[in-house]
Amino acid sequence: MSSGVRILGTGSAVPERRLTNADFEKMVDTNDEWIRTRTGIEERRIADPDKASSDYAVEAAKKALEQANIAAEDVDLIICATVTPDYLFPATACLVQDRLGAKKAAAFDLSAGCSGFTYAMNVAAPLIRTGAYKYAVVIGVDMLTRITDYTDRSTCILFGDAAGAVVLGPSEAGKGLLSFELGSDGSAGALLMQEGGGSRNPSSRETVEGRQHFIRMNGREVFKFAVKVMDRATESVLAKAGLAKEDISLLIPHQANYRIIESAMKRFGLTEDKVYVNVHKYGNTSSASIPVALDEANRAGKIKADDIVILVGFGAGLTWGATLIRW
């Protein structure tokens, strides 16, 4: 039986096409200064029309497996966190399993909004820790631009497309994923939702005409929720690991809005070099935002052996999650 679980490799994939704030000035009543000061976003990546979530998920997973030096045939489990799957079914994780050639892997999707990647990591980790599985690929992928209402100036500026992945495997005790916190508050689910296309409001002419297949968000209330739960979840994983805020080497928050990230920096007294930020490049990529940022930080050499890294996010549900890692 393994006593620890660690990240063996990271990978990410983003579309080439960019949508800048200047582009939005031609589409809706907004401007670059308004967007940057309220969100920190300068541009986002938009997938080409012939691409789907699984295309980017496969690319990110291949990079993570290559870095981990693990063959796809040795993968036992694939979890794909997404709210924008290729299809309602089969699961995007199954499409990824086939294209990777991971013939013995179990595969399923997980829906927890922007918290999805953190949820998925902490579903996979116990299966490795107990010895049931040895290697898992955990992917966060979303193409929110496919469900973005480009007539809604309050939300259309926020979202982009991307995928990020990690390979999890066994490690010695005291290394890897040391503590986690997951939570939900379904009573606030209506603050961030896609109303149409499910069993409550099946797809119909009326749901399309009512624009119910697009993201609807109460930005003000979600902002207040995000600030509260990110602080609480970070404090929780530190306490569970017996560590203090002074021990944080790098905080990798969900990249939704720079003002939310800035609030966490002030709360924990973190300097800019201890918080990874890329929201200006990609916008909010939902479940992909944390693994994409993690992969960038890892490949840039910003994470060193024994560093204490905290991943923390929030999302639709409403949900939240944090993971503390000794690298």
VOGU-3710 file (C-alpha; in Angstrom, 3 decimals, decimal comma):
1> mssgvrilgt> 0,000/0,000/0,000  1,261/3,452/-0,944  1,268/6,104/1,758  1,494/9,187/-0,439  0,298/10,573/-3,761  2,161/13,129/-5,806  2,048/14,873/-9,164  4,418/13,117/-11,570  3,831/15,346/-14,591  1,844/18,347/-15,800
11> gsavperrlt> 0,591/19,451/-19,199  -1,655/22,050/-20,789  -3,150/23,063/-24,114  -4,644/26,363/-25,237  -6,031/27,428/-28,627  -3,926/29,641/-30,865  -6,669/32,173/-31,621  -6,757/35,234/-29,337  -9,690/37,508/-28,510  -8,417/40,809/-27,103
21> nadfekmvdt> -10,136/43,586/-25,203  -9,827/45,685/-28,344  -11,851/43,037/-30,186  -14,618/43,358/-27,582  -14,758/47,114/-28,101  -16,112/46,305/-31,589  -18,646/43,766/-30,287  -20,282/45,228/-27,158  -20,432/48,477/-25,197  -17,133/48,171/-23,294
31> ndewirtrtg> -13,476/49,174/-23,490  -10,032/47,908/-22,595  -9,634/50,087/-19,494  -13,008/49,004/-18,055  -12,219/45,308/-18,552  -8,661/45,445/-17,209  -9,467/47,440/-14,079  -12,416/45,223/-13,132  -11,040/41,805/-14,085  -7,330/42,004/-14,937
41> ieerriadpd> -8,070/40,255/-18,252  -6,321/41,458/-21,420  -7,072/38,601/-23,817  -8,501/35,058/-23,982  -7,983/32,015/-26,212  -10,868/30,886/-28,417  -11,079/27,399/-29,919  -11,527/26,935/-33,644  -15,016/25,781/-34,700  -13,855/22,258/-35,566
51> kassdyavea> -12,361/21,653/-32,105  -14,017/20,159/-29,017  -13,027/19,776/-25,370  -11,541/16,308/-25,878  -9,072/17,650/-28,476  -7,425/19,933/-25,940  -7,797/17,376/-23,123  -5,864/14,783/-25,131  -3,088/17,276/-25,943  -2,712/18,297/-22,291
61> akkaleqani> -2,785/14,680/-21,090  -0,109/13,610/-23,585  2,212/16,374/-22,356  1,636/15,384/-18,725  2,309/11,708/-19,468  5,471/12,578/-21,381  6,800/14,652/-18,492  5,902/11,904/-16,025  7,534/9,302/-18,306  4,453/7,116/-17,899
71> aaedvdliic> 3,021/5,152/-20,841  -0,692/5,503/-21,588  -0,995/1,709/-21,314  -0,036/1,976/-17,629  -2,765/4,505/-16,717  -5,456/3,039/-14,443  -7,869/5,959/-14,203  -8,838/9,064/-16,185  -11,059/11,755/-14,660  -12,107/14,676/-16,799
81> atvtpdylfp> -13,488/17,715/-14,961  -15,660/19,724/-17,328  -19,000/21,484/-17,753  -18,546/21,646/-21,519  -18,113/18,010/-22,577  -18,041/17,014/-26,243  -21,443/15,363/-25,699  -23,796/14,839/-22,756  -22,701/11,228/-23,187  -20,437/9,367/-23,699
91> ataclvqdrl> -18,136/11,000/-21,166  -15,308/13,127/-22,542  -12,948/11,084/-20,342  -13,893/7,979/-22,364  -13,069/9,783/-25,619  -9,713/10,753/-24,116  -9,118/7,184/-22,917  -9,596/5,868/-26,445  -7,369/8,459/-28,135  -4,583/8,044/-25,573
101> gakkaaafdl> -4,678/4,258/-25,937  -5,127/3,864/-22,186  -6,734/0,462/-22,658  -7,012/-0,594/-19,012  -8,136/2,780/-17,607  -11,491/3,464/-16,010  -12,784/6,847/-17,154  -15,510/9,267/-16,160  -16,376/12,961/-16,162  -16,872/15,107/-13,073
111> sagcsgftya> -18,945/18,303/-12,957  -18,095/20,850/-10,263  -17,706/24,001/-12,353  -14,436/25,851/-11,934  -13,700/23,737/-8,817  -13,794/20,596/-10,941  -10,069/19,986/-11,243  -9,520/20,236/-7,484  -12,462/17,897/-6,884  -11,123/15,403/-9,454
121> mnvaaplirt> -7,625/15,315/-7,961  -9,021/14,499/-4,562  -11,293/11,780/-5,933  -8,339/10,125/-7,671  -5,796/10,457/-4,858  -7,397/8,051/-2,327  -7,655/5,345/-5,019  -3,889/5,565/-5,468  -3,184/5,915/-1,759  -5,013/2,672/-0,986
131> gaykyavvig> -3,217/0,800/-3,756  -6,356/0,213/-5,829  -4,778/2,144/-8,726  -1,194/3,199/-9,456  -1,466/5,987/-12,041  -4,280/8,450/-12,740  -4,616/11,214/-15,319  -6,687/14,112/-14,018  -7,796/16,696/-16,563  -9,531/20,049/-16,273
141> vdmltritdy> -10,936/21,164/-19,619  -13,578/23,672/-20,611  -14,684/25,581/-23,670  -16,863/28,185/-22,035  -16,870/30,312/-25,162  -19,291/27,742/-26,628  -21,864/28,694/-23,984  -21,006/32,401/-23,694  -23,672/34,964/-24,599  -21,798/37,580/-26,615
151> tdrstcilfg> -24,696/40,020/-26,221  -24,222/40,038/-22,416  -21,445/42,560/-21,772  -21,192/41,609/-18,096  -20,100/38,017/-18,772  -18,864/37,697/-22,363  -15,558/39,413/-21,579  -14,651/36,852/-18,922  -14,277/33,455/-20,544  -11,743/31,505/-22,602
161> daagavvlgp> -10,975/27,917/-23,651  -8,163/25,651/-22,375  -7,180/22,299/-20,882  -4,714/21,290/-18,182  -3,735/17,865/-16,871  -1,655/16,104/-14,260  -0,479/12,514/-13,788  -0,845/11,302/-10,215  1,125/8,402/-8,813  2,422/6,943/-5,535
171> seagkgllsf> 5,042/8,689/-3,432  6,747/8,362/-0,099  4,980/9,584/3,045  5,082/13,313/3,706  5,314/14,224/0,019  2,696/15,163/-2,533  -0,937/15,878/-1,703  -1,002/16,435/2,061  -4,460/17,896/2,699  -7,605/18,983/0,918
181> elgsdgsaga> -10,877/20,821/1,456  -13,964/20,410/-0,723  -17,322/22,099/-0,188  -20,636/23,004/-1,755  -23,673/25,224/-1,241  -26,418/24,201/-3,623  -28,795/26,818/-2,204  -26,810/29,397/-4,193  -26,659/27,356/-7,391  -28,845/29,791/-9,330
191> llmqegggsr> -26,158/32,475/-9,039  -24,141/30,724/-11,745  -25,856/28,339/-14,122  -26,811/27,200/-17,610  -30,581/26,766/-17,455  -31,317/25,000/-20,735  -30,449/21,567/-22,098  -30,987/19,422/-19,004  -33,971/17,459/-17,760  -35,527/20,567/-16,144
201> npssretveg> -35,528/22,556/-19,370  -34,891/20,156/-22,271  -33,575/21,710/-25,443  -36,407/23,246/-27,461  -37,168/26,210/-29,651  -38,244/28,068/-26,489  -34,985/27,414/-24,611  -32,949/28,546/-27,604  -35,025/31,683/-28,148  -34,810/32,388/-24,401
211> rqhfirmngr> -30,997/32,130/-24,577  -31,099/29,508/-21,817  -28,125/27,609/-23,232  -25,728/30,379/-22,250  -23,997/31,070/-18,924  -25,996/33,225/-16,514  -24,105/34,696/-13,556  -24,820/37,125/-10,732  -21,303/38,532/-10,770  -21,581/40,635/-7,621
221> evfkfavkvm> -22,780/37,755/-5,440  -20,335/35,239/-6,943  -17,491/37,680/-6,277  -18,406/37,932/-2,573  -18,751/34,152/-2,336  -15,386/33,607/-4,028  -13,451/35,887/-1,692  -14,996/34,211/1,358  -14,529/30,566/0,378  -11,041/30,905/-1,097
231> dratesvlak> -9,802/32,333/2,192  -11,620/29,695/4,211  -10,470/26,767/2,071  -6,845/27,938/2,118  -6,891/28,313/5,890  -8,436/24,844/6,192  -5,780/22,983/4,161  -3,009/24,792/6,019  -4,504/23,800/9,383  -5,053/20,177/8,323
241> aglakedisl> -1,396/19,936/7,254  -0,176/21,607/10,447  1,264/24,545/8,513  0,878/28,331/8,616  0,462/30,989/5,947  4,178/31,769/6,268  4,897/28,268/4,924  3,212/28,924/1,546  5,766/28,802/-1,283  3,284/29,321/-4,106
251> liphqanyri> -0,468/29,912/-4,206  -2,162/28,936/-7,469  -5,723/30,267/-7,346  -8,541/29,834/-9,847  -7,957/32,505/-12,465  -11,366/34,192/-12,622  -10,697/37,801/-11,684  -7,513/39,526/-10,545  -9,363/41,418/-7,802  -10,363/38,116/-6,180
261> iesamkrfgl> -6,753/36,921/-6,382  -5,547/40,236/-4,957  -7,895/39,838/-1,995  -6,345/36,445/-1,196  -2,842/37,907/-1,473  -3,695/40,575/1,106  -5,448/38,107/3,387  -2,405/35,824/3,560  0,259/38,507/3,309  1,661/37,032/0,109
271> tedkvyvnvh> 3,953/38,941/-2,199  3,430/38,781/-5,973  6,206/36,219/-6,416  4,266/33,769/-4,228  1,058/33,880/-6,262  0,842/32,568/-9,820  -1,318/34,721/-12,082  -2,113/34,245/-15,769  -5,701/35,527/-15,892  -4,516/38,403/-18,091
281> kygntssasi> -3,587/35,915/-20,848  -6,459/33,456/-20,795  -9,411/34,900/-18,845  -11,529/32,458/-16,867  -11,059/28,964/-18,337  -13,160/27,276/-15,632  -11,835/23,850/-14,582  -8,747/24,334/-16,780  -7,515/27,472/-15,058  -5,725/25,856/-12,097
291> pvaldeanra> -3,988/23,024/-14,028  -2,928/25,408/-16,818  -1,408/27,769/-14,234  0,191/24,831/-12,412  1,741/23,562/-15,644  3,104/26,988/-16,539  4,588/27,456/-13,077  6,076/23,957/-13,100  7,662/24,253/-16,534  8,977/27,733/-15,739
301> gkikaddivi> 10,860/26,330/-12,744  8,850/28,319/-10,230  8,193/25,213/-8,106  11,088/23,466/-6,376  11,413/20,281/-4,335  9,668/20,495/-0,944  7,876/23,745/-1,849  4,427/24,096/-0,277  1,975/24,723/-3,121  -1,718/25,430/-2,585
311> lvgfgagltw> -4,304/25,079/-5,347  -7,601/26,799/-4,507  -10,729/27,569/-6,473  -14,485/28,087/-6,530  -17,183/27,550/-9,090  -20,706/26,640/-10,144  -22,747/24,588/-7,737  -21,738/26,607/-5,865  -18,586/24,690/-4,996  -15,109/25,290/-3,654
321> gatlirw> -11,952/23,294/-3,177  -8,315/23,514/-2,127  -5,366/21,135/-2,117  -2,059/21,530/-0,287  0,964/19,880/-1,902  4,511/19,372/-0,724  6,246/19,276/-4,137
//
